[in-house]
Structure formats: C-alpha cells, structure tokens
Amino acid sequence: IITKYVKETELGKKYLINELVKLNYSYYDSFANFILVNLRSANKINKLKDMLLKSNILYRTAPNIKACKNHLRFTLGPMKYMKLLVRVLKKI
C-alpha cells in the first residue's frame, strides 16, 4: 500500500511541476513531501488563499522568512489532488 502511494505521489509531483512550468511559476523542489511555489505577489497570494480554502486545499506560508514572502508551500500527493490544485492555480 505504501509503495503504491509513493508511486502515485511521484506521478502527481511530475504533473504538478509540468503544470507550474506551463503557468510560468517558479518553484523549489525538494526530496520531501512538499513543494514551495513562488506566486510573485502578495495580491496573488491573498486571492489564492481564499480560493484554496473554498476548495478545501491546505497550504503553509513562511511569514518569518523574508525570501519566502511570496511563496506558498503545498504538500505533494496523488494525481487527483495535484489536478485539483492546478485547477485552482489556473484561476488566478
């Protein structure tokens, strides 16, 4: 079961990265279970936060790190969850 979930999450991660590139968002990849996405402006972040909450998508911020002020952190997951995230990202 764990191996299957890891494989599904890897596919979801690849999909998300591909879509972030298409949307022209920079990101910081990691070997952990999250990705840090640069949304480029506080205005976009504020719009996105509301949309994410309405879609039941959780995120994290790093308000105490100046270099990450326009970034949101998303946990990686299987394809269906990454598609939901991309759908919301395309709306802003």
C-alpha positions in Angstrom: 0.0 0.0 0.0 2.8 2.4 0.9 4.8 1.7 -2.3 1.6 2.3 -4.4 1.0 5.7 -2.6 4.6 6.7 -3.1 4.4 5.9 -6.9 1.1 7.8 -7.2 2.6 10.8 -5.4 5.6 10.8 -7.7 3.3 10.9 -10.7 1.3 13.7 -9.0 4.6 15.6 -8.4 5.7 15.3 -12.0 2.3 16.5 -13.2 2.3 19.5 -10.8 5.8 20.5 -11.8 4.9 20.3 -15.5 1.9 22.5 -14.9 3.8 25.0 -12.8 6.3 25.4 -15.7 3.4 25.9 -18.2 1.9 28.6 -15.8 5.3 30.2 -15.5 5.6 29.8 -11.8 9.0 29.2 -10.3 9.2 26.6 -7.5 11.7 25.0 -5.2 11.7 21.2 -5.5 12.7 19.0 -2.6 13.1 15.4 -1.7 10.5 15.9 1.0 6.7 15.6 0.5 6.2 19.3 -0.3 6.9 21.9 -3.0 7.4 25.6 -2.4 5.8 27.8 -5.2 6.7 31.4 -5.8 3.4 33.3 -6.6 5.3 36.5 -7.3 3.0 38.9 -5.4 1.1 39.3 -2.2 -2.0 40.2 -4.1 -2.0 36.8 -5.9 -1.4 35.0 -2.7 -4.3 36.7 -1.0 -6.6 35.8 -3.9 -5.3 32.3 -4.0 -5.7 31.7 -0.2 -9.4 32.3 -0.4 -9.8 30.0 -3.4 -7.7 27.3 -1.8 -9.8 27.4 1.4 -13.0 27.2 -0.5 -11.6 24.1 -2.4 -10.5 22.5 0.9 -6.8 22.7 -0.1 -4.4 23.3 2.7 -1.2 25.3 2.3 1.5 26.7 4.5 3.3 30.1 4.5 6.6 31.1 5.8 6.0 34.6 7.1 9.2 34.8 9.1 11.4 34.1 6.2 11.8 37.2 4.0 13.0 35.3 1.0 9.7 33.3 1.1 7.2 36.2 1.5 5.5 35.5 -1.9 5.6 31.7 -1.6 3.2 29.0 -0.6 4.1 25.5 0.4 2.0 22.6 -0.8 2.1 19.0 0.3 2.5 16.6 -2.6 0.0 13.9 -3.2 -1.5 11.6 -5.8 -2.6 12.9 -9.2 -6.2 13.7 -8.3 -5.1 16.1 -5.6 -2.5 17.8 -7.8 -5.0 18.3 -10.5 -7.3 20.0 -8.1 -4.5 22.3 -7.0 -3.6 23.1 -10.6 -7.3 23.9 -11.4 -7.3 26.5 -8.6 -3.9 27.9 -9.7 -5.2 28.4 -13.2 -8.0 30.6 -11.9 -5.7 33.4 -10.6 
